[in-house]
Amino acid sequence: MRVSKVVATTAVAAAAFMMSSAVAQNAQQPIGTFSSWPIGSKPPLTAQIEARPAAVASAEQRAVAKAIIERAETESGRPFDPAWRDSEIDRLSKKPVMELDNALRDSRALIPAPSFLGSSQADLSYTPVSPCRIIDTRVGGGPPIAAGTARSFRTTGTNFTAQGGTAGTCGVPFGPATAAVINFTAIGATATGPGNLTATPTGSAFTTSAIINWTAGINVANAVTLPLCNPATTGCGNDFDIKANINSVHIVADVLGYFAAPQASALSVDAVAYPSPSTFSVCNSLFNCPISVQCNANSLVTGGGCEVQDSNAGYLFIWYISGPSGNGWFCKGTNTANIAQNIRAWAMCSRTPGR
């Protein structure tokens, strides 16, 4: 233990004075105390400072802390950031063993929030459409949906009059669209009593979860995101099924948008020239002439070249620089002929496939 130096005050007739003391201690020193008292008096029984060693994690604490983080990482289904993992192990290692054991039983509380929403393996993009009527059983598609029965409907296609909807398309593509946002209305004024609607992709089993609960005499609306029949996995004569439970009811539905897997654009490569594909720049006799061309911001240069007009092929022009520069191609050469020559720079500009 090391004690800070005490500086005496000016010699005055003082019965007491205030003193600030500090104790510097490393992790290897045991617990100790520090006291002070007037010369000639008995040492006090109480300590002014109690010095404790810095917290040092035992091998057991660190092993349990590491097990907590590894379990949390496994349960999350994705790797943790290495720096975060190490710092969290260090932090947890300083906690009492009993508290660590409790944390080991419920490591889920340590899982950091995901940096993305949805599934990184089944990403979908939402496309809104103008609200479009696809169903009105009062107009077409048969009588009210009877209690305990289901009826199939489409949200894709070019004509919905058979199910009481619009005569045109609603803009939802068959195949790419795997789910749709649909506003359903149960026309309670036509219902024989209270009930509920359930929905499922055509060909799938109904669940007990209702998309609408209605009461006789009251119209109830609810917008839901509804998975559609996937033609990639099963035959789809329709997109989804609706079932009425307890009592029969008429329904109205408007589609508001759809979800589909993002479509990657094709690779695009364009040859860009300066001054243009049909014109040249003039390099005078015995001059060094630089010339360059740049790709646009949506493309990346992947190649290029330097050109002398064919009609000047009999004259000597020496290119001594030809290579990428910025997001384009740079050329520089010497016209050794006794006449001006026409030159041009080319760049191959590629756009990476994307969403």
C-alpha positions as a LaTeX table, in Angstrom:
\begin{tabular}{lrrr}
\hline
Residue & $x$ (\AA) & $y$ (\AA) & $z$ (\AA) \\
\hline
Met1 & 0.00 & 0.00 & 0.00 \\
Arg2 & 1.33 & 3.44 & $-0.87$ \\
Val3 & 0.05 & 6.59 & 0.88 \\
Ser4 & 0.06 & 10.01 & $-0.69$ \\
Lys5 & 2.42 & 12.53 & 0.84 \\
Val6 & 0.96 & 14.78 & 3.52 \\
Val7 & 1.97 & 18.43 & 3.33 \\
Ala8 & 1.88 & 20.29 & 6.62 \\
Thr9 & 0.04 & 23.56 & 6.93 \\
Thr10 & 1.65 & 26.78 & 8.07 \\
Ala11 & 2.40 & 26.69 & 11.76 \\
Val12 & $-0.59$ & 28.34 & 13.31 \\
Ala13 & $-2.58$ & 27.80 & 16.45 \\
Ala14 & $-4.90$ & 25.23 & 14.87 \\
Ala15 & $-6.72$ & 22.55 & 16.82 \\
Ala16 & $-7.49$ & 20.53 & 13.67 \\
Phe17 & $-7.09$ & 20.60 & 9.91 \\
Met18 & $-8.57$ & 18.85 & 6.88 \\
Met19 & $-6.47$ & 16.38 & 4.93 \\
Ser20 & $-7.22$ & 14.55 & 1.66 \\
Ser21 & $-5.64$ & 11.09 & 1.44 \\
Ala22 & $-5.45$ & 8.66 & $-1.45$ \\
Val23 & $-4.41$ & 5.01 & $-1.58$ \\
Ala24 & $-2.84$ & 3.52 & $-4.71$ \\
Gln25 & $-3.16$ & $-0.25$ & $-4.83$ \\
Asn26 & $-2.67$ & $-2.91$ & $-7.52$ \\
Ala27 & $-4.66$ & $-6.07$ & $-8.08$ \\
Gln28 & $-2.19$ & $-8.36$ & $-6.26$ \\
Gln29 & $-2.36$ & $-6.62$ & $-2.87$ \\
Pro30 & $-4.76$ & $-7.86$ & $-0.19$ \\
Ile31 & $-7.53$ & $-5.85$ & 1.42 \\
Gly32 & $-6.22$ & $-3.22$ & 3.84 \\
Thr33 & $-7.22$ & $-0.11$ & 5.79 \\
Phe34 & $-5.77$ & 3.34 & 6.34 \\
Ser35 & $-6.18$ & 5.50 & 9.45 \\
Ser36 & $-4.65$ & 8.70 & 10.87 \\
Trp37 & $-4.71$ & 10.20 & 14.35 \\
Pro38 & $-3.07$ & 13.01 & 16.41 \\
Ile39 & 0.43 & 12.37 & 17.74 \\
Gly40 & 0.31 & 10.98 & 21.24 \\
Ser41 & $-3.26$ & 9.66 & 20.87 \\
Lys42 & $-4.43$ & 6.06 & 20.59 \\
Pro43 & $-5.13$ & 4.71 & 17.07 \\
Pro44 & $-8.85$ & 4.78 & 16.21 \\
Leu45 & $-10.82$ & 1.58 & 15.76 \\
Thr46 & $-12.46$ & 2.85 & 12.56 \\
Ala47 & $-10.65$ & 3.19 & 9.25 \\
Gln48 & $-10.73$ & 6.33 & 7.14 \\
Ile49 & $-10.02$ & 4.37 & 3.93 \\
Glu50 & $-10.59$ & 0.72 & 3.13 \\
Ala51 & $-8.46$ & $-0.43$ & 0.21 \\
Arg52 & $-9.67$ & $-3.38$ & $-1.88$ \\
Pro53 & $-7.87$ & $-5.04$ & $-4.79$ \\
Ala54 & $-9.19$ & $-4.45$ & $-8.31$ \\
Ala55 & $-11.71$ & $-7.04$ & $-9.51$ \\
Val56 & $-9.98$ & $-9.93$ & $-11.25$ \\
Ala57 & $-11.99$ & $-12.60$ & $-13.04$ \\
Ser58 & $-11.29$ & $-16.14$ & $-12.00$ \\
Ala59 & $-10.87$ & $-18.91$ & $-14.54$ \\
Glu60 & $-14.31$ & $-20.21$ & $-13.52$ \\
Gln61 & $-15.98$ & $-16.84$ & $-14.03$ \\
Arg62 & $-14.42$ & $-16.39$ & $-17.44$ \\
Ala63 & $-15.38$ & $-19.92$ & $-18.52$ \\
Val64 & $-19.01$ & $-19.37$ & $-17.52$ \\
Ala65 & $-19.09$ & $-15.94$ & $-19.21$ \\
Lys66 & $-17.76$ & $-17.46$ & $-22.42$ \\
Ala67 & $-20.36$ & $-20.24$ & $-22.24$ \\
Ile68 & $-23.12$ & $-17.64$ & $-21.85$ \\
Ile69 & $-22.05$ & $-15.76$ & $-24.98$ \\
Glu70 & $-21.58$ & $-18.95$ & $-27.00$ \\
Arg71 & $-25.04$ & $-20.18$ & $-26.05$ \\
Ala72 & $-26.59$ & $-16.82$ & $-26.88$ \\
Glu73 & $-24.83$ & $-16.87$ & $-30.26$ \\
Thr74 & $-26.14$ & $-20.38$ & $-31.00$ \\
Glu75 & $-29.70$ & $-19.48$ & $-30.03$ \\
Ser76 & $-29.64$ & $-16.35$ & $-32.18$ \\
Gly77 & $-28.79$ & $-18.38$ & $-35.29$ \\
Arg78 & $-26.23$ & $-15.84$ & $-36.50$ \\
Pro79 & $-22.63$ & $-14.92$ & $-35.55$ \\
Phe80 & $-21.98$ & $-12.07$ & $-33.14$ \\
Asp81 & $-19.57$ & $-9.26$ & $-33.86$ \\
Pro82 & $-16.16$ & $-10.50$ & $-32.59$ \\
Ala83 & $-15.32$ & $-7.24$ & $-30.84$ \\
Trp84 & $-18.71$ & $-7.20$ & $-29.08$ \\
Arg85 & $-18.29$ & $-10.86$ & $-28.09$ \\
Asp86 & $-14.88$ & $-10.27$ & $-26.48$ \\
Ser87 & $-15.94$ & $-7.11$ & $-24.63$ \\
Glu88 & $-19.07$ & $-8.83$ & $-23.33$ \\
Ile89 & $-17.05$ & $-11.80$ & $-22.05$ \\
Asp90 & $-14.75$ & $-9.37$ & $-20.21$ \\
Arg91 & $-17.71$ & $-7.54$ & $-18.71$ \\
Leu92 & $-19.53$ & $-10.67$ & $-17.59$ \\
Ser93 & $-16.36$ & $-12.24$ & $-16.16$ \\
Lys94 & $-16.38$ & $-9.65$ & $-13.34$ \\
Lys95 & $-19.84$ & $-10.68$ & $-12.11$ \\
Pro96 & $-20.36$ & $-13.11$ & $-9.18$ \\
Val97 & $-20.49$ & $-16.79$ & $-10.15$ \\
Met98 & $-24.09$ & $-17.15$ & $-8.89$ \\
Glu99 & $-25.25$ & $-14.27$ & $-11.09$ \\
Leu100 & $-23.42$ & $-15.80$ & $-14.05$ \\
Asp101 & $-25.09$ & $-19.16$ & $-13.44$ \\
Asn102 & $-28.49$ & $-17.46$ & $-13.57$ \\
Ala103 & $-27.55$ & $-15.70$ & $-16.80$ \\
Leu104 & $-26.42$ & $-19.01$ & $-18.29$ \\
Arg105 & $-29.93$ & $-20.37$ & $-17.78$ \\
Asp106 & $-31.40$ & $-17.48$ & $-19.80$ \\
Ser107 & $-28.75$ & $-16.23$ & $-22.24$ \\
Arg108 & $-31.41$ & $-14.89$ & $-24.61$ \\
Ala109 & $-31.35$ & $-11.56$ & $-22.79$ \\
Leu110 & $-27.81$ & $-11.03$ & $-24.11$ \\
Ile111 & $-28.67$ & $-11.39$ & $-27.80$ \\
Pro112 & $-28.11$ & $-8.00$ & $-29.46$ \\
Ala113 & $-30.89$ & $-6.55$ & $-31.61$ \\
Pro114 & $-30.68$ & $-7.66$ & $-35.27$ \\
Ser115 & $-29.38$ & $-5.12$ & $-37.77$ \\
Phe116 & $-32.04$ & $-6.06$ & $-40.33$ \\
Leu117 & $-35.76$ & $-6.72$ & $-40.51$ \\
Gly118 & $-37.26$ & $-9.81$ & $-42.06$ \\
Ser119 & $-35.39$ & $-12.81$ & $-43.41$ \\
Ser120 & $-32.05$ & $-12.33$ & $-45.15$ \\
Gln121 & $-32.68$ & $-15.62$ & $-47.02$ \\
Ala122 & $-36.28$ & $-14.88$ & $-48.13$ \\
Asp123 & $-36.21$ & $-11.16$ & $-48.78$ \\
Leu124 & $-39.37$ & $-9.66$ & $-50.30$ \\
Ser125 & $-40.06$ & $-6.22$ & $-51.74$ \\
Tyr126 & $-43.40$ & $-4.48$ & $-51.30$ \\
Thr127 & $-45.07$ & $-2.80$ & $-54.28$ \\
Pro128 & $-48.15$ & $-0.66$ & $-53.57$ \\
Val129 & $-50.99$ & $-0.50$ & $-56.11$ \\
Ser130 & $-53.96$ & 1.82 & $-56.37$ \\
Pro131 & $-56.79$ & 0.33 & $-54.25$ \\
Cys132 & $-58.55$ & $-2.07$ & $-56.60$ \\
Arg133 & $-61.78$ & $-4.02$ & $-56.03$ \\
Ile134 & $-61.23$ & $-7.77$ & $-56.50$ \\
Ile135 & $-64.27$ & $-9.19$ & $-54.63$ \\
Asp136 & $-67.86$ & $-8.19$ & $-53.96$ \\
Thr137 & $-70.05$ & $-11.23$ & $-53.41$ \\
Arg138 & $-73.12$ & $-8.99$ & $-53.48$ \\
Val139 & $-72.40$ & $-8.26$ & $-57.16$ \\
Gly140 & $-70.82$ & $-11.49$ & $-58.44$ \\
Gly141 & $-69.25$ & $-14.70$ & $-57.34$ \\
Gly142 & $-72.34$ & $-16.30$ & $-55.87$ \\
Pro143 & $-74.44$ & $-15.88$ & $-52.75$ \\
Pro144 & $-73.05$ & $-15.04$ & $-49.29$ \\
Ile145 & $-70.35$ & $-17.42$ & $-48.12$ \\
Ala146 & $-72.28$ & $-20.03$ & $-46.15$ \\
Ala147 & $-71.32$ & $-20.85$ & $-42.58$ \\
Gly148 & $-68.70$ & $-23.58$ & $-42.42$ \\
Thr149 & $-67.85$ & $-23.37$ & $-46.14$ \\
Ala150 & $-64.92$ & $-21.89$ & $-48.06$ \\
Arg151 & $-64.68$ & $-20.14$ & $-51.41$ \\
Ser152 & $-61.61$ & $-19.57$ & $-53.61$ \\
Phe153 & $-60.66$ & $-16.17$ & $-55.08$ \\
Arg154 & $-57.98$ & $-14.54$ & $-57.21$ \\
Thr155 & $-56.00$ & $-11.37$ & $-56.63$ \\
Thr156 & $-53.93$ & $-11.82$ & $-59.82$ \\
Gly157 & $-55.28$ & $-11.76$ & $-63.36$ \\
Thr158 & $-56.92$ & $-9.33$ & $-65.79$ \\
Asn159 & $-60.63$ & $-9.54$ & $-64.98$ \\
Phe160 & $-62.38$ & $-9.94$ & $-61.61$ \\
Thr161 & $-66.02$ & $-9.54$ & $-62.64$ \\
Ala162 & $-66.70$ & $-13.24$ & $-61.97$ \\
Gln163 & $-66.07$ & $-12.59$ & $-58.28$ \\
Gly164 & $-67.73$ & $-9.15$ & $-58.25$ \\
Gly165 & $-64.58$ & $-7.09$ & $-58.82$ \\
Thr166 & $-63.23$ & $-4.76$ & $-61.48$ \\
Ala167 & $-63.22$ & $-5.68$ & $-65.15$ \\
Gly168 & $-59.54$ & $-4.77$ & $-65.54$ \\
Thr169 & $-56.24$ & $-5.77$ & $-63.97$ \\
Cys170 & $-55.24$ & $-4.70$ & $-60.47$ \\
Gly171 & $-51.50$ & $-4.86$ & $-61.17$ \\
Val172 & $-50.65$ & $-7.93$ & $-59.05$ \\
Pro173 & $-48.49$ & $-10.31$ & $-61.12$ \\
Phe174 & $-49.21$ & $-14.04$ & $-61.02$ \\
Gly175 & $-46.14$ & $-15.99$ & $-59.95$ \\
Pro176 & $-43.80$ & $-13.28$ & $-58.66$ \\
Ala177 & $-46.37$ & $-12.08$ & $-56.09$ \\
Thr178 & $-46.19$ & $-14.35$ & $-53.05$ \\
Ala179 & $-48.36$ & $-12.25$ & $-50.71$ \\
Ala180 & $-50.84$ & $-9.40$ & $-51.00$ \\
Val181 & $-52.14$ & $-6.67$ & $-48.73$ \\
Ile182 & $-55.93$ & $-6.88$ & $-48.95$ \\
Asn183 & $-58.62$ & $-4.87$ & $-47.16$ \\
Phe184 & $-61.51$ & $-7.23$ & $-46.38$ \\
Thr185 & $-64.98$ & $-6.07$ & $-45.33$ \\
Ala186 & $-67.58$ & $-8.37$ & $-43.81$ \\
Ile187 & $-71.00$ & $-6.96$ & $-44.72$ \\
Gly188 & $-72.65$ & $-7.55$ & $-41.37$ \\
Ala189 & $-75.94$ & $-6.07$ & $-42.63$ \\
Thr190 & $-76.40$ & $-9.23$ & $-44.69$ \\
Ala191 & $-75.24$ & $-11.67$ & $-42.00$ \\
Thr192 & $-77.64$ & $-13.97$ & $-40.20$ \\
Gly193 & $-75.67$ & $-13.55$ & $-36.97$ \\
Pro194 & $-72.15$ & $-12.99$ & $-35.57$ \\
Gly195 & $-69.20$ & $-14.87$ & $-37.02$ \\
Asn196 & $-65.66$ & $-14.66$ & $-38.31$ \\
Leu197 & $-63.63$ & $-15.13$ & $-41.47$ \\
Thr198 & $-60.46$ & $-17.16$ & $-41.84$ \\
Ala199 & $-58.15$ & $-17.08$ & $-44.86$ \\
Thr200 & $-55.37$ & $-19.23$ & $-46.30$ \\
Pro201 & $-53.45$ & $-19.65$ & $-49.58$ \\
Thr202 & $-55.35$ & $-21.90$ & $-51.96$ \\
Gly203 & $-54.39$ & $-25.48$ & $-51.31$ \\
Ser204 & $-53.33$ & $-24.86$ & $-47.69$ \\
Ala205 & $-55.19$ & $-25.78$ & $-44.50$ \\
Phe206 & $-57.15$ & $-23.13$ & $-42.61$ \\
Thr207 & $-55.93$ & $-22.01$ & $-39.20$ \\
Thr208 & $-58.14$ & $-20.93$ & $-36.30$ \\
Ser209 & $-56.90$ & $-17.31$ & $-36.53$ \\
Ala210 & $-59.60$ & $-14.98$ & $-37.83$ \\
Ile211 & $-58.96$ & $-12.05$ & $-40.14$ \\
Ile212 & $-62.35$ & $-10.47$ & $-39.26$ \\
Asn213 & $-64.89$ & $-10.92$ & $-36.47$ \\
Trp214 & $-68.29$ & $-9.46$ & $-37.29$ \\
Thr215 & $-71.62$ & $-8.83$ & $-35.62$ \\
Ala216 & $-74.95$ & $-8.96$ & $-37.45$ \\
Gly217 & $-75.98$ & $-5.55$ & $-38.73$ \\
Ile218 & $-72.46$ & $-4.02$ & $-38.57$ \\
Asn219 & $-69.94$ & $-3.87$ & $-41.44$ \\
Val220 & $-66.40$ & $-4.61$ & $-40.24$ \\
Ala221 & $-63.24$ & $-4.00$ & $-42.28$ \\
Asn222 & $-59.67$ & $-5.17$ & $-41.71$ \\
Ala223 & $-56.53$ & $-4.97$ & $-43.87$ \\
Val224 & $-54.31$ & $-8.07$ & $-43.74$ \\
Thr225 & $-51.16$ & $-9.33$ & $-45.42$ \\
Leu226 & $-52.21$ & $-12.63$ & $-46.92$ \\
Pro227 & $-49.83$ & $-15.24$ & $-48.42$ \\
Leu228 & $-50.88$ & $-16.34$ & $-51.92$ \\
Cys229 & $-50.74$ & $-19.74$ & $-53.55$ \\
Asn230 & $-47.20$ & $-20.23$ & $-54.86$ \\
Pro231 & $-47.19$ & $-21.73$ & $-58.39$ \\
Ala232 & $-43.53$ & $-22.64$ & $-57.93$ \\
Thr233 & $-44.47$ & $-25.26$ & $-55.34$ \\
Thr234 & $-48.05$ & $-26.30$ & $-56.19$ \\
Gly235 & $-50.74$ & $-25.96$ & $-58.83$ \\
Cys236 & $-52.71$ & $-22.76$ & $-58.30$ \\
Gly237 & $-56.16$ & $-22.41$ & $-59.83$ \\
Asn238 & $-56.76$ & $-19.51$ & $-57.42$ \\
Asp239 & $-54.72$ & $-17.38$ & $-55.04$ \\
Phe240 & $-56.46$ & $-17.70$ & $-51.66$ \\
Asp241 & $-59.49$ & $-19.22$ & $-49.91$ \\
Ile242 & $-61.93$ & $-17.53$ & $-47.52$ \\
Lys243 & $-64.03$ & $-19.45$ & $-45.00$ \\
Ala244 & $-67.05$ & $-18.14$ & $-43.08$ \\
Asn245 & $-67.53$ & $-19.50$ & $-39.59$ \\
Ile246 & $-70.67$ & $-19.63$ & $-37.39$ \\
Asn247 & $-72.89$ & $-17.66$ & $-39.81$ \\
Ser248 & $-72.98$ & $-16.78$ & $-43.53$ \\
Val249 & $-71.88$ & $-13.35$ & $-44.78$ \\
His250 & $-71.18$ & $-11.30$ & $-47.91$ \\
Ile251 & $-67.60$ & $-9.99$ & $-48.29$ \\
Val252 & $-65.93$ & $-7.15$ & $-50.18$ \\
Ala253 & $-62.17$ & $-7.00$ & $-50.79$ \\
Asp254 & $-59.77$ & $-4.40$ & $-52.24$ \\
Val255 & $-56.11$ & $-5.17$ & $-52.96$ \\
Leu256 & $-53.66$ & $-2.46$ & $-51.82$ \\
Gly257 & $-50.28$ & $-3.93$ & $-52.80$ \\
Tyr258 & $-48.22$ & $-7.10$ & $-53.03$ \\
Phe259 & $-44.92$ & $-8.67$ & $-51.96$ \\
Ala260 & $-42.53$ & $-10.32$ & $-54.40$ \\
Ala261 & $-38.92$ & $-11.46$ & $-54.45$ \\
Pro262 & $-36.65$ & $-8.66$ & $-55.73$ \\
Gln263 & $-35.78$ & $-9.12$ & $-59.40$ \\
Ala264 & $-32.13$ & $-8.69$ & $-60.33$ \\
Ser265 & $-31.51$ & $-6.65$ & $-63.46$ \\
Ala266 & $-29.36$ & $-8.13$ & $-66.22$ \\
Leu267 & $-25.68$ & $-7.29$ & $-66.64$ \\
Ser268 & $-25.33$ & $-4.27$ & $-68.91$ \\
Val269 & $-22.11$ & $-3.28$ & $-70.69$ \\
Asp270 & $-21.90$ & $-0.13$ & $-72.84$ \\
Ala271 & $-19.03$ & 1.25 & $-74.91$ \\
Val272 & $-18.68$ & 4.98 & $-74.20$ \\
Ala273 & $-16.46$ & 7.21 & $-76.33$ \\
Tyr274 & $-15.05$ & 10.72 & $-76.14$ \\
Pro275 & $-15.79$ & 12.99 & $-77.91$ \\
Ser276 & $-18.47$ & 10.54 & $-79.17$ \\
Pro277 & $-18.73$ & 7.25 & $-81.07$ \\
Ser278 & $-18.98$ & 9.19 & $-84.34$ \\
Thr279 & $-16.54$ & 12.07 & $-83.78$ \\
Phe280 & $-12.86$ & 12.53 & $-82.99$ \\
Ser281 & $-10.62$ & 14.96 & $-81.17$ \\
Val282 & $-7.78$ & 16.61 & $-83.16$ \\
Cys283 & $-4.17$ & 16.15 & $-82.07$ \\
Asn284 & $-1.92$ & 18.57 & $-83.92$ \\
Ser285 & 1.40 & 17.63 & $-85.51$ \\
Leu286 & 4.26 & 16.93 & $-83.10$ \\
Phe287 & 2.04 & 17.40 & $-80.01$ \\
Asn288 & 1.53 & 15.26 & $-76.92$ \\
Cys289 & $-2.23$ & 14.82 & $-76.63$ \\
Pro290 & $-4.15$ & 13.53 & $-73.60$ \\
Ile291 & $-7.75$ & 12.38 & $-73.96$ \\
Ser292 & $-10.12$ & 10.60 & $-71.54$ \\
Val293 & $-13.66$ & 9.38 & $-71.13$ \\
Gln294 & $-15.73$ & 8.66 & $-67.98$ \\
Cys295 & $-18.51$ & 6.20 & $-67.24$ \\
Asn296 & $-21.68$ & 7.52 & $-65.65$ \\
Ala297 & $-22.37$ & 7.19 & $-61.93$ \\
Asn298 & $-24.48$ & 4.05 & $-62.35$ \\
Ser299 & $-21.73$ & 2.10 & $-64.13$ \\
Leu300 & $-18.22$ & 0.89 & $-63.40$ \\
Val301 & $-15.34$ & 0.99 & $-65.86$ \\
Thr302 & $-14.17$ & $-2.52$ & $-66.77$ \\
Gly303 & $-11.94$ & $-1.79$ & $-69.76$ \\
Gly304 & $-11.08$ & 0.75 & $-72.42$ \\
Gly305 & $-8.79$ & 1.73 & $-75.26$ \\
Cys306 & $-7.27$ & 4.46 & $-77.41$ \\
Glu307 & $-8.00$ & 4.96 & $-81.12$ \\
Val308 & $-6.54$ & 6.82 & $-84.10$ \\
Gln309 & $-8.84$ & 7.40 & $-87.06$ \\
Asp310 & $-8.36$ & 4.76 & $-89.77$ \\
Ser311 & $-7.75$ & 7.35 & $-92.50$ \\
Asn312 & $-4.59$ & 8.37 & $-90.64$ \\
Ala313 & $-3.25$ & 4.83 & $-90.36$ \\
Gly314 & $-0.29$ & 5.61 & $-92.61$ \\
Tyr315 & 1.06 & 8.13 & $-90.13$ \\
Leu316 & 2.83 & 7.33 & $-86.88$ \\
Phe317 & 1.01 & 8.04 & $-83.61$ \\
Ile318 & 2.54 & 6.65 & $-80.42$ \\
Trp319 & 0.30 & 5.92 & $-77.42$ \\
Tyr320 & 2.42 & 5.75 & $-74.26$ \\
Ile321 & $-0.37$ & 5.84 & $-71.66$ \\
Ser322 & $-3.55$ & 3.76 & $-71.82$ \\
Gly323 & $-5.29$ & 2.74 & $-68.61$ \\
Pro324 & $-8.11$ & 3.30 & $-66.11$ \\
Ser325 & $-8.45$ & 6.70 & $-64.53$ \\
Gly326 & $-11.15$ & 7.42 & $-61.96$ \\
Asn327 & $-14.28$ & 5.71 & $-63.27$ \\
Gly328 & $-13.12$ & 5.89 & $-66.88$ \\
Trp329 & $-10.20$ & 5.48 & $-69.30$ \\
Phe330 & $-7.24$ & 7.78 & $-69.93$ \\
Cys331 & $-5.07$ & 7.93 & $-73.05$ \\
Lys332 & $-2.01$ & 10.00 & $-73.89$ \\
Gly333 & 0.13 & 9.85 & $-76.99$ \\
Thr334 & 2.48 & 11.70 & $-79.30$ \\
Asn335 & 1.65 & 12.67 & $-82.85$ \\
Thr336 & 5.00 & 12.23 & $-84.64$ \\
Ala337 & 3.49 & 12.93 & $-88.06$ \\
Asn338 & 3.71 & 16.23 & $-89.90$ \\
Ile339 & $-0.09$ & 16.47 & $-90.07$ \\
Ala340 & $-2.85$ & 16.64 & $-87.46$ \\
Gln341 & $-4.42$ & 13.33 & $-86.52$ \\
Asn342 & $-7.83$ & 12.41 & $-85.12$ \\
Ile343 & $-7.96$ & 10.46 & $-81.85$ \\
Arg344 & $-10.61$ & 9.06 & $-79.55$ \\
Ala345 & $-10.83$ & 7.37 & $-76.10$ \\
Trp346 & $-13.14$ & 4.47 & $-75.29$ \\
Ala347 & $-14.37$ & 3.00 & $-72.00$ \\
Met348 & $-16.31$ & $-0.18$ & $-71.36$ \\
Cys349 & $-18.90$ & 0.75 & $-68.73$ \\
Ser350 & $-20.64$ & $-2.10$ & $-66.90$ \\
Arg351 & $-23.63$ & $-1.97$ & $-64.59$ \\
Thr352 & $-23.63$ & $-4.67$ & $-61.93$ \\
Pro353 & $-26.86$ & $-6.70$ & $-61.78$ \\
Gly354 & $-28.97$ & $-5.48$ & $-58.90$ \\
Arg355 & $-32.43$ & $-4.97$ & $-57.55$ \\
\hline
\end{tabular}
